[in-house]
Amino acid sequence: MAFIVLPIRTESITRRTPLVNYILLGANVGIFLLLSETFAPPGVLAFKHNYLYLDARQPAFYQFFTYQFLHADMWHLVGNMLFLWLFGNGVNAKMGDLAYLLFYLGGGVFAGWTHAALHPQMLLGASGAIAAVTTAYLVLFPRSQVLVLVWLFLFIHFFEWPAMILIGLKIIVWDNILSPQIGPSDGIAYSAHLAGYFFGFTAALLMLLIRALPRDQFDILALWKRWYQRREFAAAMADPAARARAQFGTVANTAALDPKLREAHERRLDEISDLKSRISESLDQQNASAAAELYNELRAKDPQQCLSERYQLEIAREFYRTNRFEPAAVAFERFVECYPNSPEMANVQLLLGIIYARDLRQLETAEKHLSQSMDKLRDEQRRDQCIEWLKSVRSALGRPVPEM
Protein backbone atom coordinates (compact mmCIF):
# COMPACT_ATOMS: atom_id res chain seq x y z
CA MET A 1 0.00 0.00 0.00
CA ALA A 2 2.20 2.80 -1.30
CA PHE A 3 -0.60 5.37 -1.55
CA ILE A 4 -3.34 5.83 1.04
CA VAL A 5 -5.97 8.56 1.34
CA LEU A 6 -7.79 8.14 4.64
CA PRO A 7 -10.45 10.49 6.09
CA ILE A 8 -10.03 10.73 9.84
CA ARG A 9 -12.24 13.59 11.10
CA THR A 10 -15.14 15.81 10.05
CA GLU A 11 -16.07 19.24 11.35
CA SER A 12 -19.85 18.71 11.56
CA ILE A 13 -21.38 19.27 14.97
CA THR A 14 -23.51 16.66 16.75
CA ARG A 15 -26.02 18.62 18.80
CA ARG A 16 -27.51 15.44 20.25
CA THR A 17 -25.95 12.13 21.22
CA PRO A 18 -25.91 9.80 18.18
CA LEU A 19 -27.09 6.86 20.29
CA VAL A 20 -28.17 4.57 17.46
CA ASN A 21 -24.89 5.03 15.63
CA TYR A 22 -23.01 4.04 18.77
CA ILE A 23 -25.23 0.94 19.07
CA LEU A 24 -24.64 0.03 15.41
CA LEU A 25 -20.88 0.40 15.89
CA GLY A 26 -20.99 -1.82 18.95
CA ALA A 27 -23.24 -4.38 17.28
CA ASN A 28 -20.98 -4.70 14.25
CA VAL A 29 -17.86 -5.12 16.37
CA GLY A 30 -19.54 -7.49 18.85
CA ILE A 31 -21.05 -9.74 16.18
CA PHE A 32 -17.74 -9.88 14.33
CA LEU A 33 -15.95 -11.04 17.46
CA LEU A 34 -18.63 -13.57 18.39
CA LEU A 35 -18.75 -15.09 14.91
CA SER A 36 -15.05 -14.87 14.07
CA GLU A 37 -12.99 -17.94 13.39
CA THR A 38 -10.97 -17.20 16.53
CA PHE A 39 -13.87 -17.48 18.97
CA ALA A 40 -16.79 -19.26 17.27
CA PRO A 41 -16.98 -23.06 17.12
CA PRO A 42 -17.16 -24.74 13.68
CA GLY A 43 -20.91 -25.30 13.90
CA VAL A 44 -21.54 -21.59 14.42
CA LEU A 45 -19.28 -20.71 11.52
CA ALA A 46 -21.18 -23.08 9.26
CA PHE A 47 -24.49 -21.59 10.42
CA LYS A 48 -23.18 -18.08 9.66
CA HIS A 49 -22.10 -19.02 6.16
CA ASN A 50 -25.23 -21.01 5.31
CA TYR A 51 -27.90 -18.80 6.84
CA LEU A 52 -26.65 -15.31 7.71
CA TYR A 53 -24.86 -14.31 4.49
CA LEU A 54 -27.06 -12.86 1.74
CA ASP A 55 -27.47 -15.70 -0.75
CA ALA A 56 -28.01 -13.76 -3.98
CA ARG A 57 -29.34 -16.86 -5.79
CA GLN A 58 -32.12 -17.62 -3.29
CA PRO A 59 -32.18 -14.82 -0.71
CA ALA A 60 -34.33 -15.18 2.37
CA PHE A 61 -36.01 -12.01 3.61
CA TYR A 62 -34.14 -11.93 6.92
CA GLN A 63 -30.78 -12.20 5.12
CA PHE A 64 -31.20 -8.65 3.79
CA PHE A 65 -30.69 -7.58 7.42
CA THR A 66 -28.32 -10.20 8.83
CA TYR A 67 -25.69 -9.81 6.09
CA GLN A 68 -25.24 -6.14 7.11
CA PHE A 69 -23.64 -7.12 10.43
CA LEU A 70 -21.09 -9.59 9.06
CA HIS A 71 -17.53 -8.86 7.90
CA ALA A 72 -14.95 -10.90 6.08
CA ASP A 73 -11.95 -9.94 8.20
CA MET A 74 -10.60 -7.35 10.61
CA TRP A 75 -9.61 -4.86 7.89
CA HIS A 76 -13.08 -5.06 6.36
CA LEU A 77 -14.58 -4.28 9.76
CA VAL A 78 -12.15 -1.47 10.62
CA GLY A 79 -12.65 0.30 7.29
CA ASN A 80 -16.43 0.15 7.55
CA MET A 81 -16.52 1.25 11.18
CA LEU A 82 -14.23 4.20 10.47
CA PHE A 83 -16.62 5.52 7.82
CA LEU A 84 -19.65 4.80 10.00
CA TRP A 85 -18.05 6.76 12.84
CA LEU A 86 -17.01 9.67 10.63
CA PHE A 87 -20.27 10.19 8.78
CA GLY A 88 -22.86 8.36 10.86
CA ASN A 89 -22.65 10.49 14.00
CA GLY A 90 -23.64 13.68 12.18
CA VAL A 91 -26.41 12.01 10.18
CA ASN A 92 -27.82 10.30 13.28
CA ALA A 93 -27.80 13.57 15.20
CA LYS A 94 -29.60 15.31 12.33
CA MET A 95 -32.21 12.59 11.67
CA GLY A 96 -32.92 11.41 15.19
CA ASP A 97 -32.57 7.86 16.45
CA LEU A 98 -35.58 6.01 14.99
CA ALA A 99 -35.41 7.66 11.57
CA TYR A 100 -31.68 7.01 11.38
CA LEU A 101 -32.06 3.33 12.28
CA LEU A 102 -34.72 2.84 9.59
CA PHE A 103 -32.63 4.78 7.11
CA TYR A 104 -29.50 2.74 7.86
CA LEU A 105 -31.26 -0.61 7.56
CA GLY A 106 -33.16 0.57 4.47
CA GLY A 107 -29.90 1.53 2.78
CA GLY A 108 -28.48 -1.91 3.51
CA VAL A 109 -31.60 -3.66 2.22
CA PHE A 110 -31.60 -1.64 -1.01
CA ALA A 111 -27.88 -2.28 -1.55
CA GLY A 112 -28.34 -6.01 -0.94
CA TRP A 113 -31.37 -6.22 -3.24
CA THR A 114 -29.47 -4.45 -6.04
CA HIS A 115 -26.51 -6.79 -5.65
CA ALA A 116 -28.75 -9.86 -5.65
CA ALA A 117 -30.48 -8.66 -8.82
CA LEU A 118 -27.18 -8.19 -10.66
CA HIS A 119 -24.78 -10.82 -9.28
CA PRO A 120 -25.13 -14.42 -8.05
CA GLN A 121 -22.37 -14.18 -5.42
CA MET A 122 -22.87 -14.32 -1.67
CA LEU A 123 -22.76 -10.94 0.06
CA LEU A 124 -21.74 -9.77 3.52
CA GLY A 125 -20.74 -6.49 5.11
CA ALA A 126 -22.14 -3.14 6.23
CA SER A 127 -20.69 -1.28 3.23
CA GLY A 128 -24.04 -0.77 1.47
CA ALA A 129 -25.69 0.74 4.54
CA ILE A 130 -22.62 2.86 5.30
CA ALA A 131 -22.55 4.05 1.69
CA ALA A 132 -26.10 5.33 2.22
CA VAL A 133 -24.98 7.12 5.37
CA THR A 134 -22.03 8.64 3.50
CA THR A 135 -24.14 10.29 0.78
CA ALA A 136 -26.72 11.35 3.35
CA TYR A 137 -23.86 13.20 5.05
CA LEU A 138 -23.06 14.79 1.69
CA VAL A 139 -26.68 16.02 1.37
CA LEU A 140 -26.88 17.34 4.93
CA PHE A 141 -23.35 18.75 5.33
CA PRO A 142 -21.99 19.50 1.83
CA ARG A 143 -19.85 22.40 3.04
CA SER A 144 -18.23 20.41 5.82
CA GLN A 145 -14.46 20.00 5.76
CA VAL A 146 -12.99 16.52 6.25
CA LEU A 147 -9.48 16.05 7.62
CA VAL A 148 -7.69 13.56 5.38
CA LEU A 149 -4.45 11.64 5.95
CA VAL A 150 -2.44 11.25 2.74
CA TRP A 151 0.34 8.65 2.86
CA LEU A 152 2.58 8.29 -0.19
CA PHE A 153 5.69 6.18 0.50
CA LEU A 154 7.59 8.28 3.11
CA PHE A 155 5.36 11.33 2.64
CA ILE A 156 2.67 11.67 5.31
CA HIS A 157 0.56 14.81 5.50
CA PHE A 158 -2.86 16.02 6.59
CA PHE A 159 -5.21 18.02 4.39
CA GLU A 160 -8.72 19.42 4.75
CA TRP A 161 -10.94 18.48 1.82
CA PRO A 162 -14.51 19.67 1.23
CA ALA A 163 -16.99 16.84 1.77
CA MET A 164 -18.30 17.30 -1.77
CA ILE A 165 -14.84 16.64 -3.22
CA LEU A 166 -13.94 13.74 -0.94
CA ILE A 167 -17.26 11.90 -1.13
CA GLY A 168 -18.35 12.83 -4.63
CA LEU A 169 -15.08 12.54 -6.55
CA LYS A 170 -12.75 10.41 -4.46
CA ILE A 171 -15.01 7.91 -2.70
CA ILE A 172 -17.79 7.47 -5.27
CA VAL A 173 -16.27 8.26 -8.67
CA TRP A 174 -12.66 7.12 -8.16
CA ASP A 175 -12.96 4.31 -5.61
CA ASN A 176 -16.17 2.72 -6.92
CA ILE A 177 -16.40 3.59 -10.63
CA LEU A 178 -12.98 4.26 -12.13
CA SER A 179 -10.71 2.03 -10.01
CA PRO A 180 -12.68 -1.18 -10.72
CA GLN A 181 -12.14 -0.53 -14.43
CA ILE A 182 -8.37 -0.29 -13.93
CA GLY A 183 -7.57 -3.15 -11.57
CA PRO A 184 -9.09 -6.33 -10.11
CA SER A 185 -12.19 -6.02 -7.94
CA ASP A 186 -10.82 -8.33 -5.18
CA GLY A 187 -14.34 -9.58 -4.47
CA ILE A 188 -15.65 -6.11 -3.57
CA ALA A 189 -19.37 -5.65 -4.26
CA TYR A 190 -19.18 -2.29 -6.04
CA SER A 191 -22.77 -2.55 -7.21
CA ALA A 192 -23.93 -2.71 -3.59
CA HIS A 193 -21.81 0.34 -2.76
CA LEU A 194 -23.24 2.36 -5.65
CA ALA A 195 -26.78 1.32 -4.77
CA GLY A 196 -26.18 2.45 -1.20
CA TYR A 197 -24.83 5.80 -2.39
CA PHE A 198 -27.89 6.27 -4.60
CA PHE A 199 -30.29 5.33 -1.81
CA GLY A 200 -28.64 7.60 0.75
CA PHE A 201 -28.51 10.62 -1.52
CA THR A 202 -32.06 10.23 -2.80
CA ALA A 203 -33.66 9.42 0.55
CA ALA A 204 -31.91 12.25 2.42
CA LEU A 205 -32.77 14.73 -0.34
CA LEU A 206 -36.40 13.63 -0.29
CA MET A 207 -36.56 14.02 3.49
CA LEU A 208 -35.29 17.58 3.12
CA LEU A 209 -37.79 18.34 0.37
CA ILE A 210 -40.79 17.14 2.39
CA ARG A 211 -39.42 18.75 5.57
CA ALA A 212 -39.05 15.41 7.34
CA LEU A 213 -35.59 16.74 8.26
CA PRO A 214 -34.95 20.26 9.53
CA ARG A 215 -33.61 22.58 6.83
CA ASP A 216 -30.71 24.99 7.34
CA GLN A 217 -28.56 27.26 5.22
CA PHE A 218 -25.81 24.65 4.92
CA ASP A 219 -27.63 21.66 3.39
CA ILE A 220 -27.38 20.83 -0.29
CA LEU A 221 -30.78 22.32 -1.14
CA ALA A 222 -29.64 25.65 0.26
CA LEU A 223 -26.50 25.46 -1.88
CA TRP A 224 -28.55 24.67 -4.98
CA LYS A 225 -30.89 27.57 -4.23
CA ARG A 226 -28.00 30.02 -3.94
CA TRP A 227 -26.44 28.65 -7.15
CA TYR A 228 -29.75 29.10 -9.00
CA GLN A 229 -30.12 32.64 -7.69
CA ARG A 230 -26.59 33.48 -8.86
CA ARG A 231 -27.33 32.02 -12.28
CA GLU A 232 -30.56 34.02 -12.55
CA PHE A 233 -28.73 37.16 -11.48
CA ALA A 234 -26.00 36.57 -14.05
CA ALA A 235 -28.63 36.12 -16.76
CA ALA A 236 -30.36 39.33 -15.71
CA MET A 237 -27.05 41.19 -15.66
CA ALA A 238 -26.42 40.18 -19.27
CA ASP A 239 -28.60 43.18 -20.12
CA PRO A 240 -26.24 46.22 -20.08
CA ALA A 241 -28.98 48.50 -18.77
CA ALA A 242 -29.74 46.13 -15.88
CA ARG A 243 -26.03 45.82 -15.11
CA ALA A 244 -25.68 49.59 -15.03
CA ARG A 245 -28.67 49.95 -12.69
CA ALA A 246 -27.22 47.31 -10.37
CA GLN A 247 -23.85 49.03 -10.28
CA PHE A 248 -24.89 52.67 -10.20
CA GLY A 249 -28.50 52.57 -8.98
CA THR A 250 -31.08 54.90 -10.37
CA VAL A 251 -28.32 57.19 -11.64
CA ALA A 252 -27.91 54.74 -14.51
CA ASN A 253 -31.48 55.17 -15.73
CA THR A 254 -31.73 56.65 -19.14
CA ALA A 255 -33.03 60.15 -19.19
CA ALA A 256 -36.78 60.30 -19.42
CA LEU A 257 -38.31 61.76 -22.50
CA ASP A 258 -40.38 64.15 -20.42
CA PRO A 259 -38.35 67.40 -20.18
CA LYS A 260 -39.16 67.88 -16.48
CA LEU A 261 -38.08 64.33 -15.60
CA ARG A 262 -34.97 64.74 -17.72
CA GLU A 263 -34.12 67.93 -15.87
CA ALA A 264 -34.63 66.27 -12.48
CA HIS A 265 -32.48 63.34 -13.52
CA GLU A 266 -29.65 65.58 -14.67
CA ARG A 267 -29.90 67.65 -11.50
CA ARG A 268 -29.57 64.48 -9.46
CA LEU A 269 -26.44 63.51 -11.40
CA ASP A 270 -24.98 66.94 -10.75
CA GLU A 271 -25.71 66.71 -7.01
CA ILE A 272 -24.02 63.33 -6.77
CA SER A 273 -21.00 64.56 -8.72
CA ASP A 274 -20.81 67.65 -6.51
CA LEU A 275 -20.96 65.58 -3.33
CA LYS A 276 -18.14 63.32 -4.52
CA SER A 277 -16.00 66.34 -5.35
CA ARG A 278 -16.63 67.89 -1.93
CA ILE A 279 -15.76 64.61 -0.21
CA SER A 280 -12.48 64.48 -2.12
CA GLU A 281 -11.67 68.10 -1.22
CA SER A 282 -12.45 67.52 2.46
CA LEU A 283 -10.22 64.47 2.60
CA ASP A 284 -7.42 66.30 0.79
CA GLN A 285 -7.71 69.04 3.44
CA GLN A 286 -7.54 66.32 6.14
CA ASN A 287 -11.07 67.11 7.28
CA ALA A 288 -12.25 63.52 7.52
CA SER A 289 -15.15 64.36 9.81
CA ALA A 290 -16.76 66.65 7.22
CA ALA A 291 -16.05 64.10 4.48
CA ALA A 292 -17.85 61.42 6.49
CA GLU A 293 -20.97 63.58 6.83
CA LEU A 294 -20.92 64.31 3.10
CA TYR A 295 -20.57 60.58 2.45
CA ASN A 296 -23.76 59.99 4.46
CA GLU A 297 -25.52 62.49 2.20
CA LEU A 298 -24.16 60.69 -0.85
CA ARG A 299 -25.45 57.34 0.38
CA ALA A 300 -28.84 58.85 1.09
CA LYS A 301 -29.06 59.88 -2.57
CA ASP A 302 -27.65 56.64 -3.96
CA PRO A 303 -26.46 53.79 -1.69
CA GLN A 304 -24.58 52.14 -4.56
CA GLN A 305 -22.13 55.00 -5.04
CA CYS A 306 -18.46 54.23 -4.47
CA LEU A 307 -15.55 56.63 -4.10
CA SER A 308 -12.06 56.07 -5.40
CA GLU A 309 -10.14 53.27 -3.70
CA ARG A 310 -8.14 55.62 -1.50
CA TYR A 311 -11.06 57.84 -0.49
CA GLN A 312 -13.46 54.94 0.13
CA LEU A 313 -10.94 53.44 2.54
CA GLU A 314 -10.34 56.75 4.31
CA ILE A 315 -14.07 57.28 4.83
CA ALA A 316 -14.51 53.79 6.24
CA ARG A 317 -11.58 54.27 8.61
CA GLU A 318 -12.99 57.59 9.80
CA PHE A 319 -16.27 55.94 10.76
CA TYR A 320 -14.36 53.20 12.56
CA ARG A 321 -12.06 55.67 14.34
CA THR A 322 -15.09 57.53 15.72
CA ASN A 323 -16.80 54.30 16.86
CA ARG A 324 -19.58 54.51 14.27
CA PHE A 325 -19.35 50.84 13.58
CA GLU A 326 -22.45 50.29 11.47
CA PRO A 327 -21.62 52.94 8.85
CA ALA A 328 -18.00 51.81 9.04
CA ALA A 329 -19.07 48.28 8.13
CA VAL A 330 -21.21 49.60 5.27
CA ALA A 331 -18.32 51.69 3.91
CA PHE A 332 -15.86 48.82 4.19
CA GLU A 333 -18.35 46.50 2.47
CA ARG A 334 -18.59 48.92 -0.46
CA PHE A 335 -14.79 48.90 -0.64
CA VAL A 336 -14.78 45.08 -0.76
CA GLU A 337 -17.41 45.06 -3.50
CA CYS A 338 -15.80 47.80 -5.62
CA TYR A 339 -12.12 46.87 -5.27
CA PRO A 340 -11.85 43.07 -4.91
CA ASN A 341 -8.25 43.06 -6.17
CA SER A 342 -6.97 45.79 -3.86
CA PRO A 343 -3.73 44.97 -1.97
CA GLU A 344 -5.58 46.17 1.15
CA MET A 345 -8.34 43.57 0.76
CA ALA A 346 -7.03 41.08 3.33
CA ASN A 347 -6.61 43.74 6.03
CA VAL A 348 -10.01 45.26 5.25
CA GLN A 349 -11.76 41.92 5.57
CA LEU A 350 -9.94 41.21 8.82
CA LEU A 351 -11.15 44.53 10.23
CA LEU A 352 -14.65 43.87 8.87
CA GLY A 353 -14.69 40.49 10.57
CA ILE A 354 -13.68 42.06 13.90
CA ILE A 355 -16.33 44.79 13.58
CA TYR A 356 -19.08 42.28 12.85
CA ALA A 357 -17.92 39.95 15.64
CA ARG A 358 -17.09 42.39 18.42
CA ASP A 359 -19.21 45.48 17.75
CA LEU A 360 -22.23 44.41 15.69
CA ARG A 361 -22.54 40.79 16.88
CA GLN A 362 -23.30 39.51 13.39
CA LEU A 363 -21.33 36.32 13.76
CA GLU A 364 -22.23 34.64 10.46
CA THR A 365 -21.03 37.66 8.51
CA ALA A 366 -17.96 37.93 10.72
CA GLU A 367 -17.04 34.30 10.00
CA LYS A 368 -17.32 34.88 6.26
CA HIS A 369 -14.96 37.87 6.25
CA LEU A 370 -12.49 36.32 8.67
CA SER A 371 -12.31 33.10 6.65
CA GLN A 372 -11.71 35.03 3.43
CA SER A 373 -9.13 37.25 5.10
CA MET A 374 -7.19 34.31 6.54
CA ASP A 375 -6.71 32.87 3.06
CA LYS A 376 -5.09 36.12 1.87
CA LEU A 377 -3.10 37.43 4.85
CA ARG A 378 0.66 37.20 4.57
CA ASP A 379 1.66 39.07 7.72
CA GLU A 380 2.07 36.45 10.46
CA GLN A 381 0.93 38.73 13.28
CA ARG A 382 -2.27 39.70 11.51
CA ARG A 383 -2.86 36.12 10.47
CA ASP A 384 -2.56 34.97 14.10
CA GLN A 385 -5.00 37.72 15.08
CA CYS A 386 -7.41 36.55 12.38
CA ILE A 387 -7.16 32.92 13.52
CA GLU A 388 -7.95 33.84 17.14
CA TRP A 389 -11.01 35.85 16.11
CA LEU A 390 -12.18 33.07 13.78
CA LYS A 391 -11.86 30.47 16.52
CA SER A 392 -13.83 32.71 18.88
CA VAL A 393 -16.59 33.30 16.32
CA ARG A 394 -16.93 29.62 15.43
CA SER A 395 -17.02 28.69 19.08
CA ALA A 396 -19.80 31.23 19.70
CA LEU A 397 -21.72 29.81 16.74
CA GLY A 398 -21.38 26.32 18.15
CA ARG A 399 -19.33 25.13 15.23
CA PRO A 400 -16.22 22.96 15.33
CA VAL A 401 -12.95 24.85 15.63
CA PRO A 402 -10.42 22.96 13.50
CA GLU A 403 -6.70 23.32 13.97
CA MET A 404 -5.35 26.17 11.82
N, C-alpha and C positions, 0 to 999 in steps of 0.2 A: 504494500500500500504506500506508493510513493507520493500520492497526492490525495489529501483529505480536506473536505470542506464540511465543517461540523457546526451547526447552530447550537449555542449553549445558553442563551438567555434572551428574553424579550423584555420590552419596556412597558407592556400593557399592565394596567393596574387591576387587581382583583379586589373589588369593593365588598365582596362577601366570600366566605370560606367555600372553596370548590370541593364540597364534601364528596359528591359522587365521583369526581375525578380521582380523589384520593382512594376511594373504595375500589375503583376500577384498576388503579395502579397496584393496589395490594392484592386484588383478586388475580390479576395476571401473574404476578410474581409468585403468589402462594400456590396457584394451580400448577405452574411450571415446576416448582420444587416438589410438590406432591406426586406429580406424574412423570418426573424425570427418571432416566435410566439409573441414576445414582440411588434413588430412594424407593422407587416403586417396584413391587415384585413383578415377575414376568406376566402373571395373569392380568394385572392392572394395565400393563403396557399393551398387551394384546387387546384388551377392552377399549383402550384409548384409540388405538389404530383402527379397530373394526367399527366402532360406534360413534366416536366423538369427532373424528375428522369429518370434513364435508366431502361426501362421496359424490362427485359431480355426475357420475353415471346414473345413480339411483339415490338422490339425496332425500333423507328424511327431514321433516319439518324442523325438528329440534336441532339438527346438525347446523342449520344456518345461524344458530346462537352458540352452540358449544365450540365450533371450530374457532370462534373469535378469541377464545381464552387459552389456546394452545400455541406453543412455539417450538420450532425445530431444534434450536440450541440456544446457548446463553447469549451469543451475539445477536441473534434474531430478537430475543427478548429485550436486551439492553437498548438496541436501536429503536424498537417500537416504544418502549417506555420513555426514552428520552424525548421523542416527539410528542407523546401524550402529555408528558409533564410540561413541555414548553408551550404547547398550543392549547391543551385541554383546560388548564386552570382558568385562563381568560374566558374561553367560550363557556365553560360551566358557570362562572360567576355572572356572565351576561345573560345566559338562558335561564338560570335557575336549575335546581337539582332534578326534578322530574322530567322537565322538557329535555334537559341535556342527556339523561339516561336513555330516553326514547330515541333521541336523535342519534346517539352513539350506536345503539343496537340497530336502529334502522339503517344507518350507513353500512354497518357490517353485513346485514342481511342483503341489502341491494348489491354490495360488492360481491358477496358469495353467489347470489343468483346470476349476476352477469358472468362470472367466471364459469359457473356450471353450464350456462347456455352456450358458451364459446369453446370450452376445453373439457376433456374427459378426465383430467388429472384430479387427484385428491388435493384438498386445500386445507391449510391451517394457518393461523396467525391473526393478529389484531390489525394488520396493516390496512385493510379496507376501511374499518371503522375509524382508524386514526387518520387516514387520508381524508375522510369526511370532516373530521375535526379540524384538520389543517386548512382546508379551503373555507370552512366556516370562520376560522380566525382571520383569513384573508378578507372576507366580506365584512367582518365586524371591526377589524383593526388594520385597515390597509395602509395607514400612515405609520404604523408602529415600526420601530427600528429593532432589528435582531442582531445580537452580538454573535459573530461567526468566527470560529477558529479555522485558520487556513494553515495546513501543514504540507509543505512541499520539500521533500528530502530533509535538509537541515534548516530550512526556513520555516519558522513558526511565528505567526502574527495574528492579531485580532482585528477584525473590521466590523463596523456597523453597516448592515445592509437593510434597505427598506424591505418590509415584508412582501410587497408586491413583486420585487425583483427576486428575492430568495425563493418564495413559494411558487410564483408564476413561471419564472424562467428556469431557475436552477432545479427545483424539486420536481415540478411537473414536466416541463418541456425537456430539459436535459436528462434528468435521471430516469424518467419513465417513458419518453417517446424517442429521443435521439440515441441515447446510449444503447438500448436494446437492439437498434439497427446496426450498431458498430461492432459490438462484442456479444459473447454468449449470455444467455439469460440466467444461467445458474439456477434454474428452477424457480425463479421469482415470478409471481403471478401479477404481471404488469396490468393485465386487463382488470383485475380486482382493484388495484390501486387507482387506475383511471376512473373506474366506476365510482369508487369512493369519493374521489375529488369532485366528480360531477354531482353526485348526490349532495355532498356538503355545501358546495357553492350554491346549487339551485335551492336547496331547502332553506339555508340561512337567508338567502336573498328573498325568498318568498315570505319568510317570517317577518322580515323587515317591511316588505311591501304591505302586508296585511296588519301590521302593527302588533304582531304577536311578540315581537322583541322591541324594547325601547329604542327609539331612534336618537342619534346624536350627530353632531357636526363632523364626526370623524369616520363614520361608516362609509361603505363604498357607494351607497346611494347619494350621500351628501357630496362625495367627490364627483360623481357623475353629474349631479345637478349643477355644481359650480363649473364643470367643464362645459356643459351645455350653455350655461349663461355666458361664459367667455366666448364661445363660438358664435352665439347670437349677437353678442356685442361687436365682435370682429366683423360679422356680416353687415351689421348696421353701420359700422364705421367705414365700410367700403365706399359709402356715399361721401364725397368731399365736403358737402355742406353739413352733413351730420357730424363729421369729424371736426370741422371747424367750430360748430356749436359746442361740442363736448370739450374742446380745448379752450375756447375763448368765451364760452357762455353766449349770452344774448348779443354781445358785441359783434359776433360773427354773422348775425342775421343780415341778409341783404336789405338794402334800404327800401323802405316801402314806397310804393308808387304815389301814395298820397303825399303831397308837399309838406303838410304839417307833421306827419309821421316821419318823413325823411329828415326834416329839420330837427325833430326831437332826437332821432337816432344819431345824427351827426353831432348834436350838442353833447350827447352822452359820451360819444367817443372822445370829444375834446376834453370833457371833464376828467375822464379816466387818464388820458394822456397828461393832462395838467397835474393830476395827483401824483403820477409816477415821477414826473419831473421834480416836483416839490419834495418828494421823498428822497430822491437822489441828492438834491441840493442840501437837505437837512443832514443827511448822513455825511456828505462831503464836509460840512461845517461842524461835524462831530456833535450834532444835536440829535442823538438817537431817540430821545424821549419824544420830540416833536415828530420825528419820522414814524415812530410807532403809532402815534395817534392818526397820522395821515394814512398809514397802512390800514387801520381799522375802517377809515372812511372808504378806502379803495375796495376793501372786501365787502362792505355794505352795498356798494354799487355793482360789484361783480366778484363773487367768491373765487372764481377760477383764475383770476389774474395772478401773474407771477412776475416778480422783479428779476433783475439780472442775478446771476449766481452769487456774486459778492454781496449785493444789497439784500437779497432774500435771507442770506445767512446772518447778516448783521441785524436785521429786524427780529429774526427768531431769537437770537442771543439777547437782544435787548428785553424782550418779553420774559425770557428766562431769568435774566439778571435781576429784574424787578419783581420776581416771584408771581408773574402772571402766567401760570403754567398751562392753562387751557389754550389761550391764544399762542403761546410759545409752541405747544404741540401742533396746532393748526399750521403755523408758519413753517415749522420744520417738516411737516408732512408735505406741504407744497414744494419745499426744496427737494425732498426725496422723489416726488412725482416728476418734477421738471428737470432735474439734473441727476439722473440715475448713474451716470458715469463720472460724477465728480470725485476727485481724490479725497474729498472730505466726507464721502458717503458713509464709510464705516464709523467714523466718530459721531456723525449726526445720528445714525441709527442707534448707537450706544446711548447717547444722551436721550433720544426719544424713548428708548426702552426704560431708562431710569425714571424719566418723567411719568410715563404711564404706570410704572410699578409703584414708585414711592409717593407721587403727588396726586395722581388722578385715580389710582387703584383700578386701572383697566388692565387686568393681568393677562388676558388673552392677547391683547394688542402688544403689551410689553414683551411677551414671550416671542412674538413674531419678529419684532425689531431686534431684540437681543440675539436671537438665533441667526438672523441675517447678518448682523454686525460681527458676530464671532467668526463667521466664515471669511470675513474680509480683513479683520484687524491683523496688523503686522507687529505693532508695538506690544511687547510682552506684558508690560504693566497694565495697559488698557485691556488687553485680552484677559488677563487674570481678573480684572474688575468686572468685565462682561460675564465671565464664567460664574463668579460669585453671585451676581444679580440673577443670572439665568437659573442657577440652582435654587435660589430663594423663591423665585417666581413659580418654578415648577413644583416646588414643595408646597407652596401656598395653594396651588391649583389641585393638589393631590395627585400629581403625576410622578412617574418614576424619575429619579435624578441619576442619569447614567454618568459613569466616569468620563471626564473630559480632559 
